[in-house]
Amino acid sequence: SAIILQLLLSTTNTAVTANDNGLAMTPPLGWRSWNLFGADVNQYLIESIMDGMVKRTRRDHLGQLTSLCDLGYCDVGLDDGWQYCDHPSVAPGMHYHDKYGKPIINSTRFPDFKKMTDHAHSLNLTSGWYGNNCICHDNCQTEEECYAQMEGDVQALLYFNFDSWKLDGCGSQNDLVTFNRMIKEMSPNKPIAVEN
């Protein structure tokens, strides 16, 4: 029994670390575009959802007009469908990154990402973005290419002023530790919630 106790103590004494930036201390509440729109999404639809999140058209249990954001649902996330798949300027073998690693946005569907995130912030909402997409995911071939694409994605995330970033297992750019390090290095004053 002493051996079993020692084994239990040695296996349960593992350090667990997290992105301790003060965000997502509880599960984030909000809305993501995928379940409603799938890939058929655009800036007008996202901004309309943002407006709906703060509209006070329903009454709470006390009879007060309330919005979803009043109830804590204050994040609107753009999921897949924003990228321009197979744009003429994609890097060889890629689907939505140029040769410098920058993501190519479908500007017909999303004419102004910055205006969209500014709209969210003007309504006291946060705005999330989806990183390594499934619709036309890129599978970088070299470590340098993966790094350039991750760096380009983080630069775009910060340039457009998104507040959170959803990453999952699509494509090769799924190193959450490197993404998180890049975000902290490039944005030391604005924490970004990283969702998985």
Buried (B, 14 or more C-beta within 10 A) or exposed (E): EEEEEEEEEEEEEEEEEEBEBEBBEEEBEBBBBBEEBEBEBBBEBBBEBBEBBBBEEEEEEEEEEBBBBBEEBBBBBBBBBBBBBEBEEBBEEBBBBBEEBBBBBBEEBBEEBEEBBBBBBEBEBBBBBBBBBBBBBBEBEEEEBBBBBBBBBBBBBBEBBBBBBBBBEBBBBBBBEBBBEBBBEBBEEEBBBBBE
